[in-house]
């Protein structure tokens, strides 16, 4: 038997060969014979792992946790850069008029929202890429694709004569960064046991979401330092190129493909037929859609409502406080997942929607006060609730499909028992019963990506609703009243489907 290189003998305390510096060492003793390694684990060429079983506690403690952690860390880095690229135009679009581009308010909103439209759409095929070609392989490819929008942005914004159509096309290509999330989450869910999925998926998502905050912090500084009387907008894209190359190299060198995550297109199609996929996608529009949508428009909202606070001079650089919103939203996401692990995702999701509705209403009521710091504080609470809701909502998906799988397994066993109660058929029934449970894992993995795809359309809807409100009424009040209604509706759906006392999902603690 060929064992994974990470389980072979190595010096005491040394990390697995697949792990970057700082990875936790395996608990396998130095010089242990191959028989001490998990007997089912084997690595094939191309860094394919066979026999991965995180539900086996012995395997998980001795080897699985270390390998999963390595894959998680590189996945986070690649997804982080994806979110950076996804958010570039939300920063650059607001600055284009200052360097000579003649754009209307509606055109600026289109440049802000187009990456979300394309990124949400790309999340659907990206979800299918993990089972088709392997998680590690696709992570490398998706990282390298980020070079296209970053270099393209640098070329386009260097010439004020660039047409709006070209700018819009390049803004759409930034959607490559949004697609990364779906494949990354679908891949990482296979590495972790059910009891730790909420925390692992929360960390993976939070690390990616953090890219939105870092982009809004770093890009204004980079394009303004040393730019004298104008802005050096091409640096907004070029500064990320070395990091993208490093991420692609690291994913190729350190990540793995899991063989049991392959060939699951049928599972993805089956997930599309599940009504709960669409319910969760609707809820995710409210949580993640709000996070990415408001992340994109927050710099413009500040610039339009409080222009004197749009940037602060720090030395020779311009600093925008818009980065604080996606920052707190990113940092709270894993805690939403962890509390959902403990108390149930549905309860935490209801709480998140309640807070978001109250805050959105308060924003409208307090705008006449013209108090920037109150406006900023309210938005930070809104971002916190959306990030918390992201983690809680995403945790619900594997749990929901696990409950569905158990119910299907019970139905199969009951049908077989009714059809033929002969004792000799017992073995045959045992062979059939586990199949729905395996199918539920596959459908849950597919649903994680598909739900993220549909939910990401919120990143397109929110800027467009705000743009329409500004065009029709000359203010943003109408848009925020609409957001309040949407959050209340989503809260009601969550309670009715997953928390109602008579619901099987409520009894299962979804």
Helices and strands as residue ranges (DSSP letters): G 5-7, G 34-36, E 42-44, E 48-50, H 57-59, I 60-64, H 65-95, G 96-99, H 105-133, H 135-156, H 164-173, H 175-188, G 194-196, H 197-224, H 235-238, H 241-254, E 257-258, G 259-261, H 265-272, H 275-305, G 307-309, E 312-314, E 317-319, H 323-343, H 345-366, G 367-369, H 372-419, G 423-425, H 426-456, H 458-473, H 477-494, I 495-499, H 504-507
